[in-house]
Amino acid sequence: MADATTPGATPPPTAAPLTRAAASGSPAVPELVPTRPRRLWTRSRQVLLAGPIVGLLVVAAALAPFLSRADPNALNPRAKAQPPTFAHLLGTDEFGRDLLSRLLHGARITLIVGLSSVAVAAAAGTLLGSAAAYARGPVETGIMRVMDGLLCFPPILLGIFVVTFLGPSLRNLILVIAVLYVPRFTRVVHASTLAIRELEYVESARALGASAVRVVAGAILPNIVAPILVQASLAAGHAILLESGLSFLGLGPPPPTPSWGRMVEQSGRFMQLSVLPLLWPSAAISFTVLAFNLLGDGLRDLLDPRLRRGT
């Protein structure tokens, strides 16, 4: 009989080394693997934290007349620059106007401008970006070079120039901010469309005789909704900040319409009376922009297919 030293003989199997738990005689403890909901919470906690904040802002802006019965433009010289009281929960400004009422009504203007301009920019950018990526050739070159030209200008300077030329109004402010953010959506949609336009299901739709509009609307756009949503949430925060900056410079809605940016500009001249009229709108702008940025970051992580494979 051949032993282990005989040439060509198969070596005997060796026993696997004992683990520390087996060597000590204690039962093995299985490794804890995060469950799917737990991993989803790890990735989407920013959405779960920022989403309710954004929702509360929208609800508060929509219900502003019911949450504060005071007239946001009513002057009361006897109650100017008062601290918070039961009659005025956030105090009054330098003209005796209720700060809570002005803050809530100003939220309506700020959110209307920010969200409306982002919606217009998303619609126009999706149309231009998908058309450029699908058509290619001169159409793509022309559209993308125009977008590159718009991106060369700082948004605040271009906004000042256009609003000054057209005149300050709510409609002009929405249109200007929308035009400034169209290139961002166009580039996102263009890159996303290029990534999937040669995939099998798109080629199948073309082989079946579908028109270009049908291919883009039915096969491409439903698969690039995620990056559009992420870009929209991030752009909303930037648009609100830009609207506040233009209102601060006097290029927003004309007075006496309350706006957070105009409230900051007006209250800054009366800081010696009270700092609260400056503090509340500044804090509102900061927290709103932060909430939209956190929402965008969370959506980006949650909707990223490379991260979704690991959940």
Secondary structure, 3 states (H helix, E strand, C coil): CCCCCCCCCCCCCCCCCCCHHHHHCCCCCCCCCCCHHHHHHHHHHHHHHHHHHHHHHHHHHHCHHHHCCCCCCCCCHHHCCCCCCCCCCCCECCCCCEHHHHHHHHHHHHHHHHHHHHHHHHHHHHHHHHHHHHHCHHHHHHHHHHHHHHHCCCHHHHHHHHHHHHCCCHHHHHHHHHHHHHHHHHHHHHHHHHHHCCCHHHHHHHHCCCCHHHHHHHHHHHHCHHHHHHHHHHHHHHHHHHHHHHHHCCCCCCCCCCCHHHHHHHHHHHCCCCCHHHHHHHHHHHHHHHHHHHHHHHHHHHHCHHHHCCC
